[in-house]
Amino acid sequence: MSLALILAGCHSAPTANVMATVNDHPISRSELEKAYDAQVGDAPQQVKISSEQADSLRLNLLRELIDEEIIQQRAAKMNLTATPAEVDAKFAEMKAPYSEEQFARRVAERHTTVDDIKRDLKRAITENKLLNKEINSKITVSDADITSYFNSHKVEFNNIEPQYHLAQIIVTNSPDEQPGNLQGSKATNDAEARKKIQALKNRVDSGEDFGSLAMNFSENAKIAASGGDMGSIAESQLKSEPTVFAAISKLKPGQATDIIPFPDPADPKKVGGYAIFQLIAREPAGQHDVSEPAVQQRIRQGLQTARSQLLKGAYFEMLRDQAKVKNFFAEQIFKNDAQ
């Protein structure tokens, strides 16, 4: 968020309970505190969060709430808000594989409620409908595009062994790393990292676009901008990480793993962060030709994804520029600390 946006408007908040407004729609203190508690509410008592760290986290969370409100308002303007029937259908689909007892246990383990799940589903379905209307429906990949890409990248389709095309969302517990995501979102300790990755897993399970979540929240600066796309990875390389391979080998294309902890590079005995992987495609060994439907689909999907991520980034920035945002919380912090 630019400094100009943070300082937009010189008026006080209408009430002490309004943290920001988006086109005059208020975002309340209770909404922000609920998001904050979801991030750090279960932090161990020995993990001390300074007032500066707490306010920095609240600023990041408020920016997320502002962006979500901007997207939801845009969708409502275009009559794309998810209907109760759509939400109920998606909820039933999510619940179907489990017994009542199993589902209740999963809800409890995720530190959420059925109402929260349905709210997240509504938000995810609404955002996906908006992105499909405004972006994905406008992306075309021609047969000539596919042939051109194949001719320039034939080596990619000569697989000595099976290949796994993956995307990734990562959250680390190191406070000094640059996240490289659109939101500037960063966990600063293990408790925050666990909360953040669980919240992202909940959103993935709710049907939100994996690439968009990676762009906005993943803390791998090298690939966050490309929607977390890791490219194709050889099966032997994946097998060197047995836990990751075991999780990915169970997936169908489009599905995502559960949360997987990974070690701290500086101290392998400690947890360094958490990851979620999505299987985009699985390719068998051998030389493949552009005439193969699977090859065409892989190239088409790759080109569509690349164009989609670029357009999404530009679209989100455009919506922010068009919105009338007043961030009273940011204004308050600046006035209090810049004296």
FIZADREN-202155 format. One record per residue (C-alpha): residue in one letter; x, y, z. Coordinates in steps of 0.25 Angstrom, whole numbers, plus 5000, padded with zeros to 4 digits. Layout:
N
aXYZ ...
% end
This chain:
339
m500050005000 s500650144996 l500950245006 a499950334999 l498850235001 i499250215016 l499150365018 a497850385009 g496950475016 c497250555028 h495950535036 s495850455048 a495150315048 p493550335049 t493650255062 a494750185070 n494250045065 v494450075050 m495850035046 a495750075031 t494650095020 v494550045006 n493650134997 d493050175011 h492850035015 p493450015029 i494349915034 s494149905049 r495149885060 s494449745063 e494749695049 l496249735050 e496349675064 k495649545059 a496649535048 y497849565058 d497349465068 a497249355057 q498749385054 v499349385068 g498249345077 d498849215081 a500249265082 p501049205094 q501149295106 q502649295104 v502549355091 k502549505094 i502049595083 s502449745084 s501449855082 e502149895069 q502049755064 a500649745068 d500249875061 s501149835049 l500349705048 r499049775049 l499449875038 n499649755029 l498349685033 l497549815031 r498149825017 e497649685014 l496249725019 i496349845011 d496649764998 e495649665001 e494549775002 i495049834989 i494849704982 q493549674988 q492949804985 r493449794970 a492749654969 a491449714976 k491449824966 m491549724954 n490449634961 l491449524963 t491349504978 a491149354982 t489749314984 p489349234997 a489049114988 e490549124982 v491049124996 d490249015001 a490648924989 k492048954991 f491948925006 a491248795004 e492348754994 m493448785004 k492648715015 a492348585007 p493548505009 y493448505024 s492448455035 e491848565044 e492848525055 q494048535046 f493548665040 a493348725054 r494748685058 r495348745045 v494648875048 a495148875062 e496548845058 r496548965048 h496049055060 t494849105052 t493349095051 v492349045041 d491849195040 d493349235037 i493549125027 k492249165019 r492749315020 d494049275014 l493349195003 k492449304999 r493649394998 a494449294990 i493349264981 t493049414979 e494549444976 n494649324966 k493349364959 l493949504957 l495349454953 n494649364943 k493849474937 e494849584937 i496149504934 n496049364931 s494949374920 k495849474913 i497049384912 t497149304899 v498349214895 s498349174881 d498849044874 a499949134868 d500349174882 i500449034887 t501248984875 s502249104876 y502449084891 f502748934888 n503748964877 s504449054886 h504448964899 k504548824893 v505548784904 e504448804914 f503648694908 n504748584908 n504648524921 i505648424926 e504748394938 p503348444942 q503248594945 y502248664955 h501848804951 l501648874965 a501249004971 q501549044985 i501149124997 i502149145008 v502149215021 t503449225029 n503649265044 s504849355041 p504549505044 d505649555035 e505249495022 q504649585011 p503349515007 g503249564993 n501749544992 l500749654988 q500249675002 g501549685008 s501049585018 k502049515027 a502049425039 t503049465050 n503049345059 d502649205059 a501249225065 e500949335054 a501449235043 r500549125048 k499349215049 k499649275035 i499849145028 q498549085034 a497749205030 l498349185016 k498049035016 n496549075020 r496449165008 v497049064998 d496048965004 s494949065002 g495249064987 e496049194986 d497049204974 f498349144979 g499249234970 s498549364975 l498749324989 a500249294986 m500349424980 n499749504991 f500249425003 s501349325000 e502749355006 n503649294995 a504049424989 k504649354976 i503349294972 a502149364979 a501949464967 s501749344958 g500649284967 g501649194974 d501949114961 m503149024963 g503148964949 s503448824947 i504148734957 a504748594954 e504248484962 s505548444968 q505748584973 l504448584980 k504748444986 s505948514993 e504848575002 p504048455006 t502948525013 v502648625002 f502748514991 a501748424999 a500748545000 i500848584986 s500848444980 k499348434986 l498848554978 k498048574966 p498448694957 g497848814963 q497848764978 a498748814989 t499448745000 d499248765015 i500148855022 i501548805022 p502648855032 f504048875027 p505348885035 d506149015038 p507349015028 a508149075040 d507748965050 p507048845043 k506548795057 k505648915057 v504448945049 g504749065039 g503349075033 y502149015026 a501748985012 i500548945004 f500748884990 q499848874978 l499948764967 i499748834954 a500148714945 r500848584945 e501648544933 p502148404930 a503548374925 g503948374910 q504048474899 h502648544897 d502148604884 v501248724882 s500148644876 e499948574889 p498648634896 a499348624910 v500548714904 q499548814898 q498748824911 r500048844919 i500548954910 r499149014909 q499049014924 g500449074926 l500249184916 q498849214922 t499349214936 a500549314933 r499649404926 s498549394937 q499549424948 l500049554941 l498649604938 k498249574953 g499349654958 a499049764949 y497549754952 f497649754967 e498549884966 m497549944957 l496449914967 r497249974978 d497450104970 q496050114967 a495550094981 k495350204991 v496050155003 k496250225017 n497250145026 f496950215040 f497850105047 a499050135039 e498750285040 q498750275055 i500050195056 f500750295047 k500250415056 n500550345069 d501950295065 a502450405056 q502450515066 
% end
